[in-house]
Amino acid sequence: MTETSLHMPQRTDPRTFAVKAMAMMGQLVVPLVIAGATIFDKAGDRGKLVYALPFVLMVIAINFALAYMRWLRLTYEVRDSDIKVESGLLSRSARSVPYERIQDVSLEQKFLPRLFGLTEVKFETGAGGGEDLKLSFLSEEEGERLRQLVRARRDGAEVVLPEHGEIEEAPDSLLFAMGPQRVLVFGLFEFSLAVVAAVAGAAQQFDYLLPFEWWDVRKWYTALSGPGHWLFELGVLAQGIAILLALGSLLLVGTVTGLARTALREWGFRLERGEKGLRRRRGLMTRTDVVMPLHRVQALRLGTGILRRRFGWHSLKVVSLASDSGSTNHDAVPFGRLEEIAPVVAETGFTLPSAEVEWHPSAQAYRFDRAMLGAAALGLVAIGNLVFGHWPIALGAALIGFVWIPLHEYLRWRFDRYAIDAKQLYSRHGWLAPSLSIASRVKLQSVEIVRGPLARLRGYADLHFGLAGGRLRMRGVPLEQARRIRAGVLDSIAGTDFSELSVPA
């Protein structure tokens, strides 16, 4: 891409059609095998499966030809005010996206394109879903050059493209990185039973393969009384050991799944301070390269987990106007210590709460009302099930309604806090896995006091803050305190001349 070619329609990298054809073949393998086996099984001649080879070769040739024609018919044009993409083999479509609509440009490399040195360029418009514009695929160098060019056009800056080589920019400074050891430790805390749930779901779908219901314990007992009768002859202790072994197997599956998912997502994680903002690169099979412009950062979310908080591990997410794989929360520090997170927070222009910040709990009446409403609802469920003889369900509902919910609301009253200082709002909630939201008073768009019938009667309210790209709420705030917070935030917004604010690079 040079200055002379900017206003001319261009095609993506020629290797694109081969990558897409190979990806499509991966989806056609199973249908082709099933179709061939079915056809020859009906013909009663399994030995002639070799005659399916010409048919398979014809499908492969057609697939590559269609991929080539689609590549040939897709062009993009970088114009003065927008970027235009035309595509379609039989039905043509053209789409133009103005630069001012583009919030960010990110690069993504899935496994197969990465083998060919190709990358997918995503133009994020903030609309989400299928509204974002994509170019698949460009070479790594060309993708980076296009990203730099579109950002410069969006910001109204001049950019000079050299005939060869990359656009020069200031070197990035490293803020946070995770090596293989840190990723491994992170994976141990990402325990997941998603695979177990998937296996259980598949077992339920294919329960017709068994001569009895999958979840019928008595039938399993009868089945094991044959070859597995020795297990029951060993007594209750041996059966308990078998149960522990089964639970250990589930624990092992969940741990391995968590490790695999974390390694695939976070491998080679690097967060750097670049010329345009925070640049994050990560991924083993799919490599992503995302830049989070600092002037688009609206809030921060600091979180932890039930176990990881005991070991001092936390995560930091950036609430941004741009989207990140369907989410407005960018992972800035997925797994780090507070002393590692603090420099990243400082780069965003926010600050962690100081020791002088005055924290306030929610109103006692608010927590009491929530506990009573929850207990009353589950009390009715318990009474109804008790009348119809479902005493296990009735007992469970009673325990949750009269023990767990009151205890949970009491602990939330003990640990949930909110605060406000001269520049920021803080909202901390959760007692098992606490999280902290930090928002700038200036960047909030609105403040709403919400009161239901019970809240009006009892003298408290919820505060809903208009936060671009996210949501911030304070629940159960005493009414007078809620009015003071609203007045302070509105004064901060009204007293700021946004045209004079300096925009970080």
N, C-alpha and C positions, 0 to 999 in steps of 0.2 A: 504494500500500500504506500503510494507516494503522493505528492501534491497533485501531480498530473492525472492520477487515477481516482481522485476523491469523488468527482462528480460523474463517474462512469459506473454502470452496473457491473458488479463483480460476483464471481462464484466462490463458494467455499472451497476448501482444500480438495483436490481431486481424489484423495484417498478416502473421502467421506463415503462415497457410494459403496466401496468395498467393506468398510466398517459396518454400515447399516445393513448391507446384504448378509454379512456374517451374523449379525445380531438377529436378523429375521430368520436365518436358517436354524439358529438355536431354538426358536419358538416353533419351527416346523418339524423338528426331529420326532417328537413324540406323536403328533398326529399322523405323520407318514408311516411310522412303525405300526401304529394301531390299524391304520387303513390297510396297509399291506398284509398284515397278519389276518385281518378279518376277511379280505378278499380271497386270499389263498386258502384260508381255512374252509370257507364255503365251497371253494372249488375242490377241496379234498386232496390237494396236492401240495404239501408243505415243501417238498423237495425242489420245487421250481421257483422258490423265492428269488433266485438269482436273476430271473427274468424281470424283476422289478427294478433292476439297476438302470436301464434306459429311462424309465419313468422318473426315477429319483434325479438322474442327471438333467433331464428336461426341466424339472421343477427348479433345480439349482440355477440352471441357465436363465430361466424366466425371471427368477428372483433377482439375479445380478443385473439383468437387462432393465427391469423396472427400477431398481435402485439407481442405476446409471442415468435413466431418463429423468427421475425425480431430481437427482443432483444437477443435471443439465438445465432443468427448468427453474431452479431456485437461484435467485440473484439478490444481492443487497447493494444499496447505494447510500453512501455517507454524504449528505447534502449540507447546505449551510445552516438550516434550521431544524432538520430532522433526519432520521435514518429510515430508509424505506426498504421493505423486504417483499419480494414477489415470489410466489411459489404455486405449485399445482401442475399436475400432468394433463388432465382433461379439463378440470375446472380450475381456472386461475383465480388467485386471490392476491391482493396487494394491501399492505399495511404500512402506515407511516406513523412513527412515534416522535413527537417533538422532544428536543433535548431537555426542555424544562420539565417534562413529565417523567424523565428518567431519574430515579432516585439513586441508583447505584448500578455498577456493572461488575459482575462477578464471573469467575472462571471455574469450571468444573470439569474434572477428568475422571470418567469412569474407567473401569479396568481395560476394556478392549480398545477404546480410543487412546488410552495412555500408552498402550503397546506400540501404537503407530505415531506417537508424538503429537497427538491432536487434542484439542480442548474445545469445550462448549462455552460460548459466550452468552451470558444471560443479562438482559437489560431489564432491571427491576423497576416497575412503574408504581408499585404500592398497591395495585388493584388485586394482586394475588391470583392464584389459580392459573387458568389458561390465558389471562390477560397479559402476562409478562412475555416479552419478545425474546426468542432464542435463535442463535445461529450455531448449527451443528454441521460440520466441525471446521475449525481453523487450526493452523499450526500454532504451537505454543507461542512463538515469537509474534506471529500476526495477531493472535488473540490479545496479547499484552499491549501491542501497539494500538489496536482498535479500542481497547479499554481506555488507554491514556487519551486518545483523541476525543472520544465521546465525552469523557469527563471534562476535558478542557473546553469543548464546545458548550457543554451544559453550564459551566461556571463562567462563560464569557471570556475565557483567557485565550491568549494566542499560543499556538503550538506549532513548531516547525518540525516537520517529519524529514529525517535524513533519508537519502536514497537507499541506504543499507544499514542494518544494525538496529538496535533497540533505541527507544527514546530515553535519553539520559535523565535520571532523577537522583535526588539526594539519597544516599544509602540509608536503609532502615535501621533503627536501633531496637535491639531485642528487649522486650519487656517481660515475657514469660515463655517458657518452653517445657515440654514434657518428654523426657527420654523413655526408652523401653521399660526401665524399672518403675518409673512413676506411672506409666500407663498400666503396667501389670498390677500395681497396688490399687489403682483406681478401679480396675476390673473386678478386684475382689470385693469391692463395696457395691458393685453394680449387679448384685445377685438378681437373677431373673428366672421365673418359672414359666416364661412364655412358651418354651419348647414343650414342657410338660403339659401345659394347657392345650397346645396344638395336637399333641399325641392323644390326649384324652378326647378331644373333639373328633379326631380322625377315627379313634376306636368306636365312638358312638355312631359315626356315620357307617362304619363297616361292621357293625355288630351282627349283621346277618351271616357272617362267616362262622360264628359260634352257634352251637346247638341250643343256647339259652341266652337270656338277657345278660349283657355285659356287667351290669351293676347288681346282679342278683347274688348276694353273699352266700346264701344257702346252696346255690348251684355250684359256686366255686368250692365250697366246703365238700360237697359230694364228689366233685371232679378230683379234688386233691386226696380224697379218702382212698383212691386207688393207688397209683404209683407214688403219690405224695403222702400216704397215710402215716409214714414215719414221723412227719412233722408234728402231727397232732398227738402221737404217742409219747412225745418227749415232754409234754406238759405245758403249763402256762408260761414258765420261764423261757422255754425255747421259742414259743410263739411270740413272746415279747421281744426276744432277740431278733426274730425274723421281721417284726414290725420296725424295729430300730434300723435294721439293714435296709429296709425299703425306704424309710425316711432319709437315711444316709445317701441312698441312690438319688433321691429327688434333690437333696442338697448338692450332690456332686454335679448333677445335670444343670441345676440353676447356676452354680458357680462357673462351670465351663461356658455356659451360654453368655453369662455376663462378661467373662473375660474376652470371648470372641467378639461380641458386639462392641465392646469398648476399644479393643485393638483395631478393628476395622474402621471405627469412626474417628479415633483420636490419635492414631499413629503419626509420629512426626509433628505433633502439635507445636506451632510457633505463633506467638503474638508479638508483632513488631509495631513500633511507632514510625509511620512513614510520612511522606510529604502530604498525603491526603487524609490521613487519619490512622486508625488502628487496622493493621493488616493481619488477617488470620489465615493460616494454612494448616490443613490437617487431612488425614485419611490414608488408609493403606490401599484398598482396592479402588476406591473412588476418592480422588484428591480434589479438594475444594480450595479456592483462593478468593477470599472475601475481604473487602475493605469497608470498614465502618467509619464514615465521615464523622468527625467529632461534633460538628455543628448540628448533626441530625440526632445526636444522643439526647433522649428525653428523660430517662430515668435509669436507675441501677437497681438490680435485685441481687441481694446477697443471701445465699441459702446454704443449708447443710442437711444431713440426714440423721436418722435415729442412731446409727452406729458411728458414722464418720465424725460427728460432733465430739464424741468421746476421745478421738485421736487428733482433734484440731484441724480437720479438713473442711474446707468450704468451697463454694462455687460462686462465680460472679457472672451475671448476665447483664447485657446492655440492651435496654429498650430503645429501639431505633425506629425511624420512619421507614427505613428500607426493610424488605422482607428477607428472611434467611431460611430457605427451604420451607416456605409456608408459614414461618413464625417470625414475629417481630422481635423476639428475644434472641440476641446473639450471644453465644457462649464465648465470653472473653477469657475467663479462667475457669475451666471445668472442675479442676481438682487442685487446690493449692492452700497454702497457709495464709493467715491474715497478713503477715509481713510481706508475702509475695503479691497479695491482692492490692495492698495500699498504694504502690506506685502506679498500678493500672487505673485505680480510682482517681488519683491525682491527675493523670493524663486526660481524663474525660472532663475535668473542670469541676467535679463533685468532690465532696469530702466525707469521710466516715464520721459518725457522730462523736463529738468530743465528750469529755467527762463532765462538762458544764451543762450539757443538754438536759432539760427537765422532762422526764418521762411521765406520762399520765395513763392510768388504766381506764378501761371502759366503765360505764356506770354499773354499779352493783345491781340496780333494778333491771338492766338489760340482760345480764347473765342469768339472774333469777327467773325472769320471764321466759327465756329460752329453755331453761331446764324444766320449768313447770309445763310448758307447752309440749315439749318432747315426751315427758313422763306421762302426760295425759293421753297423748295420741297412742303411745305404745301400751298404756294401761287398757285402753279400749280394745286394742288388738289382743291382749292377753285374756281379757274377760270373754271376748267372742270365741276364741279358740278353746277356752276352758269349758264353755257351755256346750260346744260340739265334741268334747272329749279329746281334743288335740293338746294334751297337757305338756308334751315336750316343747311345742311351739309357744304355748302360753308361758311356760317357765322362762324360755329364752327371751321373749318380749318383755316380761316383767324385770328380768335382770338388766337388760339393756336400758329400759325406761327408768327404773328406779335406782339403779346403781351407776351404770356407765355414763349416761347422759349428765346427771348432776355432777359426777366427779369430773367429767370432761369440761363442763362449763366453769366449774370452780378453778381448774387448772388454767383454762384460757383467761380467766379474770386475773389470775396470779401472774401470768407470763406475757399476755398481749399488752403492748404499749404503743403509744403514739406520741410524737413530739414535733415541735416547730421551732426553728431558730430564725435568724435574720435572713437567711438565704434559701433554706431547704425545709422540706417536710420529711418526716420519718414515720414509717408504719411497720411495727414488728408484730408478727403473729405466729402462733404455733408453739406447742410445748414438747412434742415428740421430735419434730423436724422443723425447728424455727426458721423463719425467713425474715429479711429486712428489706423494705422498699425505700429508696431514696429518690426524691423528686425535687427539682428546682422550682421555687415559687414563681419565678419569672416565666418558665416554660409551660406552666399550666395554662389551659385555655378557658376553664370555667370552674366554678364551685357550686355544688347543689346540695341543699339540705333536704333530706328525705325523711319523712315521718309518717308512719302508719297510725292506725287508730290507737293501738296499745302504746306506741311511743309517745303520742300526743298526751295520752292520759298519764304516763309515767315520767315524762320530762326528759327524754333523751332523743337523739337523732343520729342518722347515718350521714356521713359526708362523702359525696361522690365528686371526684376531681376529673375534669376533662384533660386527659393525657393522650397526646397524639402517639399512636402506635402501641398503646397499652391501657391499663386500668389501675386506678389507685383509689382505695376506699378506706375510710375510718368508720368503724361500726360502734354503735352504742355510746356515742360521745354525749356528755351532759349538754343540754341545749345551750346554755350560756357560753360554754366553752366552744361549741360548734360555731356559734355566731361570731365569736372573737377570731377564730381561725379563718372563717370565710372573709371577714372584713380585712384581716391582715394580708391574705393572699390576693384579694382584689386590689388592695392598695399597691401591692408590689407590681401587679400586672399593669395597672393604670398609670403608675408612675415611671414606667420604663419606655424610653424611646427606642423601639426595636430597630429603627433605621440607623442608629448610631452604634449598635452593638457590633463589635468586631467578630468576624466569622473566622474560626480557626481553620487552618489549612486542612 
